[in-house]
């Protein structure tokens, strides 16, 4: 049994996420999202979907990127 790094729950069906050389252990997707999802630099929502990366800055979509003054940004369709 492993322990979730977010909530501390000891659970027999935890899973690992390997990202940027680190290994994270979670007991559910909600905890994984809480720890791993980037946050939109404009509206502060956690980015669960694609998001928009503009010069190393993360936004939930083109609207928020444009609101921060970024130009030429479009959502992928």
Secondary structure, DSSP 8 states (H G I E B T S, - for coil): -EE-TTT--EETT-EEEEETTEEEEESSHHHHHHHH--B-TTT--B--S--EEETTEEESSHHHHHHTT--S-----
